[in-house]
Amino acid sequence: MLFRAAFRAGALLAGAHAFAPLSAQRASRAAMTAAAHPITLLVTVEIEEARVPAFLEAMKMDAEGSRTEEGCLRFDLLKDQEKPNTYMFYEVYKDSDAITKHKTFDHYKAWGDFKAGGGVVSQTVSKMDAVDFTY
């Protein structure tokens, strides 16, 4: 009877956490939730007009290869409708290790080689947690 009343009141949690103070339970849950968030990169680039075809070739290789990576959940290349030659990469990775591994692949090197060859007028990178994310 006591068990049933405690269960209805929400006092019982699974595992050893059931015996921890409520504040510790909440902190643990928050830490697990934060660790579970995928990492999103929003990369915005402006490309010199003459280099756009080479950029698109490099990004085709990078996007297609990235989509085959186990830790890459999403990789999209978007073109701005109002700013000529401005593109955004929308990348979502399982965790920071997946991002690190991503940078070791040949398809990522295609983007790196393009950058090294010139043609990127500007670049900004935003790194975020994917809080409400759909796979």
Secondary structure as GFF3:
##gff-version 3
##sequence-region A 1 135
A	DSSP	alpha_helix	2	8	.	.	.	ID=ss1
A	DSSP	three_ten_helix	15	19	.	.	.	ID=ss2
A	DSSP	alpha_helix	22	36	.	.	.	ID=ss3
A	DSSP	beta_strand	39	47	.	.	.	ID=ss4
A	DSSP	three_ten_helix	49	51	.	.	.	ID=ss5
A	DSSP	alpha_helix	52	66	.	.	.	ID=ss6
A	DSSP	beta_strand	72	79	.	.	.	ID=ss7
A	DSSP	beta_strand	86	93	.	.	.	ID=ss8
A	DSSP	alpha_helix	96	102	.	.	.	ID=ss9
A	DSSP	alpha_helix	106	116	.	.	.	ID=ss10
A	DSSP	beta_strand	120	129	.	.	.	ID=ss11
###
